[in-house]
């Protein structure tokens, strides 16, 4: 971005998850989300609402770096009547240690913020330490840049990952013990 000012309509157009990926997030939340879903990058809260509505028994913890954007997301959550969402404003680097102290162990993680190689790998490694053997991690925009593609390669080869699925826009990794490491590429 050339400026720090953005229209809400532009954020919705360029940052919100498209419907078919929202449906995928809903299905993943319904299947793998309880008891806690952790989201990096709330933006306007579109993906958050897909997951929270599909898995009302889960607490959805979503983190956003921009206070103004998170305030709009909070209004969206309220208007949608979703009460299982906890939004935290601040940098991911500051929030994650607090969540570790709280002993948060997410069942489903959606990383959709700070789309640069090193931060994404760092977030993933932290999540891998916090998560259990049944956790699932979804990373958005894995092919949006050379750095993100490199991050995806490193993540899918992580020692805890037993299954990875590349659907071009997103990558999904599973921490299922007892499986031989398999990497799938699926046209979605």
PyMOL commands that set and color helices and strands:
alter all, ss='L'
color gray80, all
select helices_A, chain A and resi 8-15+19-32+46-54+67-80+92-101+117-130+146-156
alter helices_A, ss='H'
color red, helices_A
select strands_A, chain A and resi 36-40+59-64+85-89+108-111+136-140+163-166+170-174+182-185
alter strands_A, ss='S'
color yellow, strands_A
deselect
rebuild
show_as cartoon
